[in-house]
Amino acid sequence: MRVKRDLEKIKKEEFIRQSELAELNNVRPSTVKYYSELGLLPYKQKARGLSKFYHREDSSKRLKEILEFKKQGKSITEIISYYIR
């Protein structure tokens, strides 16, 4: 069973879980999962079926960029093309 870490502890960690990345950036975990499945948010996973871990700073920065592109009216196809060349 996982114990929920408080936001201050999350902010100090180098790698964080999907739900923690979502909480840190005020989005739903399903948003993080969706962008991860598209290959836009890289993660580390030690074994199949285990939690995905995201580099806190890099993933937060990327997530904010993606959300800004969406706010500017960019399609998901345009966003994918920007990151995955």
SETORFI-555150 format. One record per residue: residue number from 1; x, y, z of N, C-alpha, C in turn. Coordinates in nm, 4 decimals, always signed. Layout:
// residues N
<rec><i>NUM</i><n_c1>X</n_c1><n_c2>Y</n_c2><n_c3>Z</n_c3><ca_c1>X</ca_c1><ca_c2>Y</ca_c2><ca_c3>Z</ca_c3><c_c1>X</c_c1><c_c2>Y</c_c2><c_c3>Z</c_c3></rec>
...
// end
This chain:
// residues 85
<rec><i>1</i><n_c1>+0.0833</n_c1><n_c2>-0.1181</n_c2><n_c3>+0.0000</n_c3><ca_c1>+0.0000</ca_c1><ca_c2>+0.0000</ca_c2><ca_c3>+0.0000</ca_c3><c_c1>+0.0880</c_c1><c_c2>+0.1247</c_c2><c_c3>+0.0000</c_c3></rec>
<rec><i>2</i><n_c1>+0.0556</n_c1><n_c2>+0.2178</n_c2><n_c3>-0.0874</n_c3><ca_c1>+0.1327</ca_c1><ca_c2>+0.3422</ca_c2><ca_c3>-0.0946</ca_c3><c_c1>+0.0809</c_c1><c_c2>+0.4442</c_c2><c_c3>+0.0042</c_c3></rec>
<rec><i>3</i><n_c1>+0.1727</n_c1><n_c2>+0.5138</n_c2><n_c3>+0.0647</n_c3><ca_c1>+0.1382</ca_c1><ca_c2>+0.6238</ca_c2><ca_c3>+0.1542</ca_c3><c_c1>+0.1500</c_c1><c_c2>+0.7519</c_c2><c_c3>+0.0737</c_c3></rec>
<rec><i>4</i><n_c1>+0.0464</n_c1><n_c2>+0.8340</n_c2><n_c3>+0.0792</n_c3><ca_c1>+0.0483</ca_c1><ca_c2>+0.9600</ca_c2><ca_c3>+0.0061</ca_c3><c_c1>+0.1479</c_c1><c_c2>+1.0551</c_c2><c_c3>+0.0712</c_c3></rec>
<rec><i>5</i><n_c1>+0.2377</n_c1><n_c2>+1.1077</n_c2><n_c3>-0.0135</n_c3><ca_c1>+0.3377</ca_c1><ca_c2>+1.2032</ca_c2><ca_c3>+0.0368</ca_c3><c_c1>+0.2811</c_c1><c_c2>+1.3439</c_c2><c_c3>+0.0268</c_c3></rec>
<rec><i>6</i><n_c1>+0.3215</n_c1><n_c2>+1.4297</n_c2><n_c3>+0.1195</n_c3><ca_c1>+0.2722</ca_c1><ca_c2>+1.5672</ca_c2><ca_c3>+0.1138</ca_c3><c_c1>+0.3458</c_c1><c_c2>+1.6451</c_c2><c_c3>+0.0042</c_c3></rec>
<rec><i>7</i><n_c1>+0.2861</n_c1><n_c2>+1.7534</n_c2><n_c3>-0.0368</n_c3><ca_c1>+0.3355</ca_c1><ca_c2>+1.8330</ca_c2><ca_c3>-0.1495</ca_c3><c_c1>+0.4777</c_c1><c_c2>+1.8826</c_c2><c_c3>-0.1277</c_c3></rec>
<rec><i>8</i><n_c1>+0.5128</n_c1><n_c2>+1.9184</n_c2><n_c3>-0.0061</n_c3><ca_c1>+0.6486</ca_c1><ca_c2>+1.9673</ca_c2><ca_c3>+0.0220</ca_c3><c_c1>+0.7521</c_c1><c_c2>+1.8569</c_c2><c_c3>-0.0004</c_c3></rec>
<rec><i>9</i><n_c1>+0.7194</n_c1><n_c2>+1.7361</n_c2><n_c3>+0.0364</n_c3><ca_c1>+0.8114</ca_c1><ca_c2>+1.6241</ca_c2><ca_c3>+0.0147</ca_c3><c_c1>+0.8224</c_c1><c_c2>+1.5937</c_c2><c_c3>-0.1351</c_c3></rec>
<rec><i>10</i><n_c1>+0.7106</n_c1><n_c2>+1.5992</n_c2><n_c3>-0.2059</n_c3><ca_c1>+0.7093</ca_c1><ca_c2>+1.5752</ca_c2><ca_c3>-0.3511</ca_c3><c_c1>+0.8014</c_c1><c_c2>+1.6745</c_c2><c_c3>-0.4210</c_c3></rec>
<rec><i>11</i><n_c1>+0.7966</n_c1><n_c2>+1.7990</n_c2><n_c3>-0.3794</n_c3><ca_c1>+0.8769</ca_c1><ca_c2>+1.9045</ca_c2><ca_c3>-0.4422</ca_c3><c_c1>+1.0273</c_c1><c_c2>+1.8836</c_c2><c_c3>-0.4244</c_c3></rec>
<rec><i>12</i><n_c1>+1.0660</n_c1><n_c2>+1.7995</n_c2><n_c3>-0.3289</n_c3><ca_c1>+1.2075</ca_c1><ca_c2>+1.7739</ca_c2><ca_c3>-0.3026</ca_c3><c_c1>+1.2589</c_c1><c_c2>+1.6494</c_c2><c_c3>-0.3736</c_c3></rec>
<rec><i>13</i><n_c1>+1.1689</n_c1><n_c2>+1.5647</n_c2><n_c3>-0.4224</n_c3><ca_c1>+1.2074</ca_c1><ca_c2>+1.4391</ca_c2><ca_c3>-0.4859</ca_c3><c_c1>+1.2514</c_c1><c_c2>+1.4612</c_c2><c_c3>-0.6298</c_c3></rec>
<rec><i>14</i><n_c1>+1.3478</n_c1><n_c2>+1.3816</n_c2><n_c3>-0.6751</n_c3><ca_c1>+1.3919</ca_c1><ca_c2>+1.3906</ca_c2><ca_c3>-0.8151</ca_c3><c_c1>+1.2936</c_c1><c_c2>+1.3195</c_c2><c_c3>-0.9071</c_c3></rec>
<rec><i>15</i><n_c1>+1.2458</n_c1><n_c2>+1.2026</n_c2><n_c3>-0.8650</n_c3><ca_c1>+1.1494</ca_c1><ca_c2>+1.1252</ca_c2><ca_c3>-0.9431</ca_c3><c_c1>+1.0215</c_c1><c_c2>+1.1102</c_c2><c_c3>-0.8635</c_c3></rec>
<rec><i>16</i><n_c1>+0.9084</n_c1><n_c2>+1.1309</n_c2><n_c3>-0.9316</n_c3><ca_c1>+0.7781</ca_c1><ca_c2>+1.1264</ca_c2><ca_c3>-0.8653</ca_c3><c_c1>+0.6821</c_c1><c_c2>+1.0389</c_c2><c_c3>-0.9457</c_c3></rec>
<rec><i>17</i><n_c1>+0.5762</n_c1><n_c2>+0.9945</n_c2><n_c3>-0.8799</n_c3><ca_c1>+0.4747</ca_c1><ca_c2>+0.9103</ca_c2><ca_c3>-0.9439</ca_c3><c_c1>+0.3811</c_c1><c_c2>+0.9946</c_c2><c_c3>-1.0306</c_c3></rec>
<rec><i>18</i><n_c1>+0.3070</n_c1><n_c2>+0.9246</n_c2><n_c3>-1.1141</n_c3><ca_c1>+0.2110</ca_c1><ca_c2>+0.9894</ca_c2><ca_c3>-1.2039</ca_c3><c_c1>+0.1128</c_c1><c_c2>+1.0775</c_c2><c_c3>-1.1269</c_c3></rec>
<rec><i>19</i><n_c1>+0.0564</n_c1><n_c2>+1.0248</n_c2><n_c3>-1.0203</n_c3><ca_c1>-0.0416</ca_c1><ca_c2>+1.1006</ca_c2><ca_c3>-0.9421</ca_c3><c_c1>+0.0218</c_c1><c_c2>+1.2238</c_c2><c_c3>-0.8771</c_c3></rec>
<rec><i>20</i><n_c1>+0.1485</n_c1><n_c2>+1.2118</n_c2><n_c3>-0.8382</n_c3><ca_c1>+0.2177</ca_c1><ca_c2>+1.3249</ca_c2><ca_c3>-0.7760</ca_c3><c_c1>+0.2493</c_c1><c_c2>+1.4332</c_c2><c_c3>-0.8792</c_c3></rec>
<rec><i>21</i><n_c1>+0.2867</n_c1><n_c2>+1.3913</n_c2><n_c3>-0.9998</n_c3><ca_c1>+0.3105</ca_c1><ca_c2>+1.4885</ca_c2><ca_c3>-1.1077</ca_c3><c_c1>+0.1819</c_c1><c_c2>+1.5638</c_c2><c_c3>-1.1378</c_c3></rec>
<rec><i>22</i><n_c1>+0.0717</n_c1><n_c2>+1.4913</n_c2><n_c3>-1.1404</n_c3><ca_c1>-0.0585</ca_c1><ca_c2>+1.5545</ca_c2><ca_c3>-1.1648</ca_c3><c_c1>-0.0918</c_c1><c_c2>+1.6552</c_c2><c_c3>-1.0543</c_c3></rec>
<rec><i>23</i><n_c1>-0.0747</n_c1><n_c2>+1.6144</n_c2><n_c3>-0.9307</n_c3><ca_c1>-0.1044</ca_c1><ca_c2>+1.7023</ca_c2><ca_c3>-0.8172</ca_c3><c_c1>-0.0169</c_c1><c_c2>+1.8272</c_c2><c_c3>-0.8195</c_c3></rec>
<rec><i>24</i><n_c1>+0.1095</n_c1><n_c2>+1.8087</n_c2><n_c3>-0.8484</n_c3><ca_c1>+0.2055</ca_c1><ca_c2>+1.9195</ca_c2><ca_c3>-0.8514</ca_c3><c_c1>+0.1697</c_c1><c_c2>+2.0227</c_c2><c_c3>-0.9584</c_c3></rec>
<rec><i>25</i><n_c1>+0.1061</n_c1><n_c2>+1.9762</n_c2><n_c3>-1.0673</n_c3><ca_c1>+0.0755</ca_c1><ca_c2>+2.0650</ca_c2><ca_c3>-1.1797</ca_c3><c_c1>-0.0735</c_c1><c_c2>+2.0947</c_c2><c_c3>-1.1955</c_c3></rec>
<rec><i>26</i><n_c1>-0.1513</n_c1><n_c2>+2.0582</n_c2><n_c3>-1.0950</n_c3><ca_c1>-0.2955</ca_c1><ca_c2>+2.0873</ca_c2><ca_c3>-1.0930</ca_c3><c_c1>-0.3698</c_c1><c_c2>+2.0335</c_c2><c_c3>-1.2151</c_c3></rec>
<rec><i>27</i><n_c1>-0.3385</n_c1><n_c2>+1.9090</n_c2><n_c3>-1.2515</n_c3><ca_c1>-0.4119</ca_c1><ca_c2>+1.8398</ca_c2><ca_c3>-1.3577</ca_c3><c_c1>-0.4542</c_c1><c_c2>+1.7034</c_c2><c_c3>-1.3041</c_c3></rec>
<rec><i>28</i><n_c1>-0.5418</n_c1><n_c2>+1.6367</n_c2><n_c3>-1.3769</n_c3><ca_c1>-0.5850</ca_c1><ca_c2>+1.5036</ca_c2><ca_c3>-1.3365</ca_c3><c_c1>-0.4772</c_c1><c_c2>+1.4008</c_c2><c_c3>-1.3714</c_c3></rec>
<rec><i>29</i><n_c1>-0.4676</n_c1><n_c2>+1.2946</n_c2><n_c3>-1.2936</n_c3><ca_c1>-0.3741</ca_c1><ca_c2>+1.1876</ca_c2><ca_c3>-1.3281</ca_c3><c_c1>-0.3991</c_c1><c_c2>+1.1318</c_c2><c_c3>-1.4685</c_c3></rec>
<rec><i>30</i><n_c1>-0.5243</n_c1><n_c2>+1.1324</n_c2><n_c3>-1.5124</n_c3><ca_c1>-0.5549</ca_c1><ca_c2>+1.0824</ca_c2><ca_c3>-1.6468</ca_c3><c_c1>-0.4915</c_c1><c_c2>+1.1700</c_c2><c_c3>-1.7547</c_c3></rec>
<rec><i>31</i><n_c1>-0.4720</n_c1><n_c2>+1.2973</n_c2><n_c3>-1.7263</n_c3><ca_c1>-0.4049</ca_c1><ca_c2>+1.3871</ca_c2><ca_c3>-1.8212</ca_c3><c_c1>-0.2591</c_c1><c_c2>+1.3465</c_c2><c_c3>-1.8355</c_c3></rec>
<rec><i>32</i><n_c1>-0.1925</n_c1><n_c2>+1.3207</n_c2><n_c3>-1.7248</n_c3><ca_c1>-0.0524</ca_c1><ca_c2>+1.2767</ca_c2><ca_c3>-1.7265</ca_c3><c_c1>-0.0425</c_c1><c_c2>+1.1425</c_c2><c_c3>-1.7996</c_c3></rec>
<rec><i>33</i><n_c1>-0.1335</n_c1><n_c2>+1.0525</n_c2><n_c3>-1.7694</n_c3><ca_c1>-0.1329</ca_c1><ca_c2>+0.9203</ca_c2><ca_c3>-1.8328</ca_c3><c_c1>-0.1501</c_c1><c_c2>+0.9334</c_c2><c_c3>-1.9846</c_c3></rec>
<rec><i>34</i><n_c1>-0.2432</n_c1><n_c2>+1.0163</n_c2><n_c3>-2.0278</n_c3><ca_c1>-0.2701</ca_c1><ca_c2>+1.0366</ca_c2><ca_c3>-2.1697</ca_c3><c_c1>-0.1454</c_c1><c_c2>+1.0862</c_c2><c_c3>-2.2431</c_c3></rec>
<rec><i>35</i><n_c1>-0.0818</n_c1><n_c2>+1.1896</n_c2><n_c3>-2.1905</n_c3><ca_c1>+0.0379</ca_c1><ca_c2>+1.2437</ca_c2><ca_c3>-2.2558</ca_c3><c_c1>+0.1543</c_c1><c_c2>+1.1445</c_c2><c_c3>-2.2506</c_c3></rec>
<rec><i>36</i><n_c1>+0.1595</n_c1><n_c2>+1.0635</n_c2><n_c3>-2.1460</n_c3><ca_c1>+0.2626</ca_c1><ca_c2>+0.9595</ca_c2><ca_c3>-2.1370</ca_c3><c_c1>+0.2419</c_c1><c_c2>+0.8536</c_c2><c_c3>-2.2446</c_c3></rec>
<rec><i>37</i><n_c1>+0.1181</n_c1><n_c2>+0.8120</n_c2><n_c3>-2.2624</n_c3><ca_c1>+0.0861</ca_c1><ca_c2>+0.7104</ca_c2><ca_c3>-2.3627</ca_c3><c_c1>+0.1158</c_c1><c_c2>+0.7595</c_c2><c_c3>-2.5047</c_c3></rec>
<rec><i>38</i><n_c1>+0.1065</n_c1><n_c2>+0.8896</n_c2><n_c3>-2.5252</n_c3><ca_c1>+0.1385</ca_c1><ca_c2>+0.9477</ca_c2><ca_c3>-2.6558</ca_c3><c_c1>+0.2890</c_c1><c_c2>+0.9649</c_c2><c_c3>-2.6759</c_c3></rec>
<rec><i>39</i><n_c1>+0.3659</n_c1><n_c2>+0.9423</n_c2><n_c3>-2.5711</n_c3><ca_c1>+0.5110</ca_c1><ca_c2>+0.9559</ca_c2><ca_c3>-2.5793</ca_c3><c_c1>+0.5604</c_c1><c_c2>+1.0967</c_c2><c_c3>-2.5522</c_c3></rec>
<rec><i>40</i><n_c1>+0.4739</n_c1><n_c2>+1.1820</n_c2><n_c3>-2.5014</n_c3><ca_c1>+0.5110</ca_c1><ca_c2>+1.3216</ca_c2><ca_c3>-2.4760</ca_c3><c_c1>+0.5751</c_c1><c_c2>+1.3425</c_c2><c_c3>-2.3390</c_c3></rec>
<rec><i>41</i><n_c1>+0.5472</n_c1><n_c2>+1.2541</n_c2><n_c3>-2.2460</n_c3><ca_c1>+0.6057</ca_c1><ca_c2>+1.2637</ca_c2><ca_c3>-2.1116</ca_c3><c_c1>+0.6847</c_c1><c_c2>+1.1365</c_c2><c_c3>-2.0834</c_c3></rec>
<rec><i>42</i><n_c1>+0.8164</n_c1><n_c2>+1.1425</n_c2><n_c3>-2.0956</n_c3><ca_c1>+0.8978</ca_c1><ca_c2>+1.0237</ca_c2><ca_c3>-2.0691</ca_c3><c_c1>+0.8946</c_c1><c_c2>+0.9845</c_c2><c_c3>-1.9213</c_c3></rec>
<rec><i>43</i><n_c1>+0.9043</n_c1><n_c2>+0.8562</n_c2><n_c3>-1.8964</n_c3><ca_c1>+0.9041</ca_c1><ca_c2>+0.8054</ca_c2><ca_c3>-1.7593</ca_c3><c_c1>+0.9956</c_c1><c_c2>+0.6839</c_c2><c_c3>-1.7498</c_c3></rec>
<rec><i>44</i><n_c1>+1.0234</n_c1><n_c2>+0.6454</n_c2><n_c3>-1.6256</n_c3><ca_c1>+1.1022</ca_c1><ca_c2>+0.5248</ca_c2><ca_c3>-1.5984</ca_c3><c_c1>+1.0102</c_c1><c_c2>+0.4260</c_c2><c_c3>-1.5289</c_c3></rec>
<rec><i>45</i><n_c1>+1.0265</n_c1><n_c2>+0.3009</n_c2><n_c3>-1.5665</n_c3><ca_c1>+0.9471</ca_c1><ca_c2>+0.1961</ca_c2><ca_c3>-1.5048</ca_c3><c_c1>+1.0392</c_c1><c_c2>+0.0767</c_c2><c_c3>-1.4824</c_c3></rec>
<rec><i>46</i><n_c1>+1.0543</n_c1><n_c2>+0.0347</n_c2><n_c3>-1.3586</n_c3><ca_c1>+1.1516</ca_c1><ca_c2>-0.0707</ca_c2><ca_c3>-1.3264</ca_c3><c_c1>+1.1099</c_c1><c_c2>-0.2067</c_c2><c_c3>-1.3797</c_c3></rec>
<rec><i>47</i><n_c1>+0.9831</n_c1><n_c2>-0.2369</n_c2><n_c3>-1.3789</n_c3><ca_c1>+0.9338</ca_c1><ca_c2>-0.3640</ca_c2><ca_c3>-1.4313</ca_c3><c_c1>+0.7898</c_c1><c_c2>-0.3444</c_c2><c_c3>-1.4775</c_c3></rec>
<rec><i>48</i><n_c1>+0.7476</n_c1><n_c2>-0.4320</n_c2><n_c3>-1.5645</n_c3><ca_c1>+0.6120</ca_c1><ca_c2>-0.4216</ca_c2><ca_c3>-1.6164</ca_c3><c_c1>+0.5114</c_c1><c_c2>-0.4297</c_c2><c_c3>-1.5019</c_c3></rec>
<rec><i>49</i><n_c1>+0.4130</n_c1><n_c2>-0.3418</n_c2><n_c3>-1.5058</n_c3><ca_c1>+0.3100</ca_c1><ca_c2>-0.3424</ca_c2><ca_c3>-1.4034</ca_c3><c_c1>+0.3425</c_c1><c_c2>-0.2601</c_c2><c_c3>-1.2803</c_c3></rec>
<rec><i>50</i><n_c1>+0.4646</n_c1><n_c2>-0.2094</n_c2><n_c3>-1.2728</n_c3><ca_c1>+0.5015</ca_c1><ca_c2>-0.1263</ca_c2><ca_c3>-1.1577</ca_c3><c_c1>+0.4757</c_c1><c_c2>+0.0207</c_c2><c_c3>-1.1880</c_c3></rec>
<rec><i>51</i><n_c1>+0.4810</n_c1><n_c2>+0.1014</n_c2><n_c3>-1.0860</n_c3><ca_c1>+0.4566</ca_c1><ca_c2>+0.2451</ca_c2><ca_c3>-1.1012</ca_c3><c_c1>+0.5528</c_c1><c_c2>+0.3078</c_c2><c_c3>-1.2001</c_c3></rec>
<rec><i>52</i><n_c1>+0.5022</n_c1><n_c2>+0.4084</n_c2><n_c3>-1.2678</n_c3><ca_c1>+0.5859</ca_c1><ca_c2>+0.4880</ca_c2><ca_c3>-1.3569</ca_c3><c_c1>+0.6398</c_c1><c_c2>+0.6052</c_c2><c_c3>-1.2756</c_c3></rec>
<rec><i>53</i><n_c1>+0.7674</n_c1><n_c2>+0.6372</n_c2><n_c3>-1.2974</n_c3><ca_c1>+0.8281</ca_c1><ca_c2>+0.7493</ca_c2><ca_c3>-1.2270</ca_c3><c_c1>+0.8747</c_c1><c_c2>+0.8532</c_c2><c_c3>-1.3274</c_c3></rec>
<rec><i>54</i><n_c1>+0.8440</n_c1><n_c2>+0.9775</n_c2><n_c3>-1.2979</n_c3><ca_c1>+0.8743</ca_c1><ca_c2>+1.0901</ca_c2><ca_c3>-1.3853</ca_c3><c_c1>+0.9787</c_c1><c_c2>+1.1800</c_c2><c_c3>-1.3203</c_c3></rec>
<rec><i>55</i><n_c1>+1.0708</n_c1><n_c2>+1.2307</n_c2><n_c3>-1.4002</n_c3><ca_c1>+1.1663</ca_c1><ca_c2>+1.3281</ca_c2><ca_c3>-1.3486</ca_c3><c_c1>+1.0863</c_c1><c_c2>+1.4544</c_c2><c_c3>-1.3182</c_c3></rec>
<rec><i>56</i><n_c1>+1.0843</n_c1><n_c2>+1.4928</n_c2><n_c3>-1.1927</n_c3><ca_c1>+0.9960</ca_c1><ca_c2>+1.6009</ca_c2><ca_c3>-1.1476</ca_c3><c_c1>+1.0133</c_c1><c_c2>+1.7296</c_c2><c_c3>-1.2276</c_c3></rec>
<rec><i>57</i><n_c1>+1.1347</n_c1><n_c2>+1.7802</n_c2><n_c3>-1.2377</n_c3><ca_c1>+1.1562</ca_c1><ca_c2>+1.9093</ca_c2><ca_c3>-1.3042</ca_c3><c_c1>+1.1299</c_c1><c_c2>+1.9014</c_c2><c_c3>-1.4542</c_c3></rec>
<rec><i>58</i><n_c1>+1.1891</n_c1><n_c2>+1.8020</n_c2><n_c3>-1.5200</n_c3><ca_c1>+1.1737</ca_c1><ca_c2>+1.7907</ca_c2><ca_c3>-1.6660</ca_c3><c_c1>+1.0287</c_c1><c_c2>+1.7655</c_c2><c_c3>-1.7057</c_c3></rec>
<rec><i>59</i><n_c1>+0.9634</n_c1><n_c2>+1.6757</n_c2><n_c3>-1.6333</n_c3><ca_c1>+0.8253</ca_c1><ca_c2>+1.6415</ca_c2><ca_c3>-1.6677</ca_c3><c_c1>+0.7294</c_c1><c_c2>+1.7559</c_c2><c_c3>-1.6379</c_c3></rec>
<rec><i>60</i><n_c1>+0.7525</n_c1><n_c2>+1.8268</n_c2><n_c3>-1.5289</n_c3><ca_c1>+0.6681</ca_c1><ca_c2>+1.9423</ca_c2><ca_c3>-1.4968</ca_c3><c_c1>+0.6830</c_c1><c_c2>+2.0501</c_c2><c_c3>-1.6039</c_c3></rec>
<rec><i>61</i><n_c1>+0.8056</n_c1><n_c2>+2.0738</n_c2><n_c3>-1.6461</n_c3><ca_c1>+0.8304</ca_c1><ca_c2>+2.1734</ca_c2><ca_c3>-1.7502</ca_c3><c_c1>+0.7607</c_c1><c_c2>+2.1329</c_c2><c_c3>-1.8801</c_c3></rec>
<rec><i>62</i><n_c1>+0.7767</n_c1><n_c2>+2.0063</n_c2><n_c3>-1.9193</n_c3><ca_c1>+0.7156</ca_c1><ca_c2>+1.9572</ca_c2><ca_c3>-2.0424</ca_c3><c_c1>+0.5633</c_c1><c_c2>+1.9647</c_c2><c_c3>-2.0341</c_c3></rec>
<rec><i>63</i><n_c1>+0.5072</n_c1><n_c2>+1.9253</n_c2><n_c3>-1.9221</n_c3><ca_c1>+0.3627</ca_c1><ca_c2>+1.9283</ca_c2><ca_c3>-1.9048</ca_c3><c_c1>+0.3086</c_c1><c_c2>+2.0703</c_c2><c_c3>-1.9168</c_c3></rec>
<rec><i>64</i><n_c1>+0.3782</n_c1><n_c2>+2.1654</n_c2><n_c3>-1.8563</n_c3><ca_c1>+0.3361</ca_c1><ca_c2>+2.3063</ca_c2><ca_c3>-1.8664</ca_c3><c_c1>+0.3442</c_c1><c_c2>+2.3562</c_c2><c_c3>-2.0100</c_c3></rec>
<rec><i>65</i><n_c1>+0.4469</n_c1><n_c2>+2.3138</n_c2><n_c3>-2.0834</n_c3><ca_c1>+0.4588</ca_c1><ca_c2>+2.3516</ca_c2><ca_c3>-2.2249</ca_c3><c_c1>+0.3426</c_c1><c_c2>+2.2941</c_c2><c_c3>-2.3056</c_c3></rec>
<rec><i>66</i><n_c1>+0.3105</n_c1><n_c2>+2.1684</n_c2><n_c3>-2.2825</n_c3><ca_c1>+0.1999</ca_c1><ca_c2>+2.1038</ca_c2><ca_c3>-2.3542</ca_c3><c_c1>+0.0691</c_c1><c_c2>+2.1767</c_c2><c_c3>-2.3262</c_c3></rec>
<rec><i>67</i><n_c1>+0.0444</n_c1><n_c2>+2.2075</n_c2><n_c3>-2.1998</n_c3><ca_c1>-0.0786</ca_c1><ca_c2>+2.2775</ca_c2><ca_c3>-2.1626</ca_c3><c_c1>-0.0847</c_c1><c_c2>+2.4175</c_c2><c_c3>-2.2249</c_c3></rec>
<rec><i>68</i><n_c1>+0.0300</n_c1><n_c2>+2.4822</n_c2><n_c3>-2.2366</n_c3><ca_c1>+0.0350</ca_c1><ca_c2>+2.6145</ca_c2><ca_c3>-2.3013</ca_c3><c_c1>+0.0036</c_c1><c_c2>+2.6022</c_c2><c_c3>-2.4502</c_c3></rec>
<rec><i>69</i><n_c1>+0.0592</n_c1><n_c2>+2.4997</n_c2><n_c3>-2.5154</n_c3><ca_c1>+0.0273</ca_c1><ca_c2>+2.4754</ca_c2><ca_c3>-2.6568</ca_c3><c_c1>-0.1224</c_c1><c_c2>+2.4530</c_c2><c_c3>-2.6747</c_c3></rec>
<rec><i>70</i><n_c1>-0.1822</n_c1><n_c2>+2.3750</n_c2><n_c3>-2.5846</n_c3><ca_c1>-0.3265</ca_c1><ca_c2>+2.3495</ca_c2><ca_c3>-2.5919</ca_c3><c_c1>-0.4042</c_c1><c_c2>+2.4802</c_c2><c_c3>-2.5762</c_c3></rec>
<rec><i>71</i><n_c1>-0.3585</n_c1><n_c2>+2.5646</n_c2><n_c3>-2.4842</n_c3><ca_c1>-0.4243</ca_c1><ca_c2>+2.6936</ca_c2><ca_c3>-2.4603</ca_c3><c_c1>-0.4168</c_c1><c_c2>+2.7829</c_c2><c_c3>-2.5848</c_c3></rec>
<rec><i>72</i><n_c1>-0.3070</n_c1><n_c2>+2.7692</n_c2><n_c3>-2.6603</n_c3><ca_c1>-0.2876</ca_c1><ca_c2>+2.8464</ca_c2><ca_c3>-2.7831</ca_c3><c_c1>-0.3676</c_c1><c_c2>+2.7893</c_c2><c_c3>-2.9000</c_c3></rec>
<rec><i>73</i><n_c1>-0.4365</n_c1><n_c2>+2.6774</n_c2><n_c3>-2.8777</n_c3><ca_c1>-0.5196</ca_c1><ca_c2>+2.6185</ca_c2><ca_c3>-2.9811</ca_c3><c_c1>-0.4503</c_c1><c_c2>+2.5151</c_c2><c_c3>-3.0693</c_c3></rec>
<rec><i>74</i><n_c1>-0.3303</n_c1><n_c2>+2.4720</n_c2><n_c3>-3.0280</n_c3><ca_c1>-0.2583</ca_c1><ca_c2>+2.3702</ca_c2><ca_c3>-3.1053</ca_c3><c_c1>-0.3290</c_c1><c_c2>+2.2356</c_c2><c_c3>-3.0899</c_c3></rec>
<rec><i>75</i><n_c1>-0.3316</n_c1><n_c2>+2.1591</n_c2><n_c3>-3.1978</n_c3><ca_c1>-0.3909</ca_c1><ca_c2>+2.0253</ca_c2><ca_c3>-3.1924</ca_c3><c_c1>-0.2905</c_c1><c_c2>+1.9290</c_c2><c_c3>-3.1295</c_c3></rec>
<rec><i>76</i><n_c1>-0.3401</n_c1><n_c2>+1.8140</n_c2><n_c3>-3.0870</n_c3><ca_c1>-0.2505</ca_c1><ca_c2>+1.7151</ca_c2><ca_c3>-3.0286</ca_c3><c_c1>-0.1509</c_c1><c_c2>+1.6663</c_c2><c_c3>-3.1331</c_c3></rec>
<rec><i>77</i><n_c1>-0.1924</n_c1><n_c2>+1.6593</n_c2><n_c3>-3.2578</n_c3><ca_c1>-0.1027</ca_c1><ca_c2>+1.6194</ca_c2><ca_c3>-3.3671</ca_c3><c_c1>+0.0110</c_c1><c_c2>+1.7199</c_c2><c_c3>-3.3828</c_c3></rec>
<rec><i>78</i><n_c1>-0.0199</n_c1><n_c2>+1.8482</n_c2><n_c3>-3.3742</n_c3><ca_c1>+0.0832</ca_c1><ca_c2>+1.9524</ca_c2><ca_c3>-3.3836</ca_c3><c_c1>+0.1797</c_c1><c_c2>+1.9446</c_c2><c_c3>-3.2656</c_c3></rec>
<rec><i>79</i><n_c1>+0.1267</n_c1><n_c2>+1.9173</n_c2><n_c3>-3.1486</n_c3><ca_c1>+0.2106</ca_c1><ca_c2>+1.9078</ca_c2><ca_c3>-3.0293</ca_c3><c_c1>+0.3028</c_c1><c_c2>+1.7865</c_c2><c_c3>-3.0399</c_c3></rec>
<rec><i>80</i><n_c1>+0.2494</n_c1><n_c2>+1.6744</n_c2><n_c3>-3.0824</n_c3><ca_c1>+0.3309</ca_c1><ca_c2>+1.5539</ca_c2><ca_c3>-3.0998</ca_c3><c_c1>+0.4405</c_c1><c_c2>+1.5806</c_c2><c_c3>-3.2019</c_c3></rec>
<rec><i>81</i><n_c1>+0.4055</n_c1><n_c2>+1.6445</n_c2><n_c3>-3.3134</n_c3><ca_c1>+0.5042</ca_c1><ca_c2>+1.6747</ca_c2><ca_c3>-3.4171</ca_c3><c_c1>+0.6148</c_c1><c_c2>+1.7653</c_c2><c_c3>-3.3648</c_c3></rec>
<rec><i>82</i><n_c1>+0.5816</n_c1><n_c2>+1.8569</n_c2><n_c3>-3.2752</n_c3><ca_c1>+0.6800</ca_c1><ca_c2>+1.9480</ca_c2><ca_c3>-3.2189</ca_c3><c_c1>+0.7836</c_c1><c_c2>+1.8708</c_c2><c_c3>-3.1370</c_c3></rec>
<rec><i>83</i><n_c1>+0.7389</n_c1><n_c2>+1.7752</n_c2><n_c3>-3.0561</n_c3><ca_c1>+0.8296</ca_c1><ca_c2>+1.7027</ca_c2><ca_c3>-2.9671</ca_c3><c_c1>+0.8916</c_c1><c_c2>+1.5790</c_c2><c_c3>-3.0290</c_c3></rec>
<rec><i>84</i><n_c1>+0.8181</n_c1><n_c2>+1.5111</n_c2><n_c3>-3.1137</n_c3><ca_c1>+0.8652</ca_c1><ca_c2>+1.3847</ca_c2><ca_c3>-3.1698</ca_c3><c_c1>+0.8929</c_c1><c_c2>+1.4062</c_c2><c_c3>-3.3180</c_c3></rec>
<rec><i>85</i><n_c1>+1.0159</n_c1><n_c2>+1.4347</n_c2><n_c3>-3.3472</n_c3><ca_c1>+1.0543</ca_c1><ca_c2>+1.4643</ca_c2><ca_c3>-3.4865</ca_c3><c_c1>+1.1247</c_c1><c_c2>+1.3500</c_c2><c_c3>-3.5483</c_c3></rec>
// end
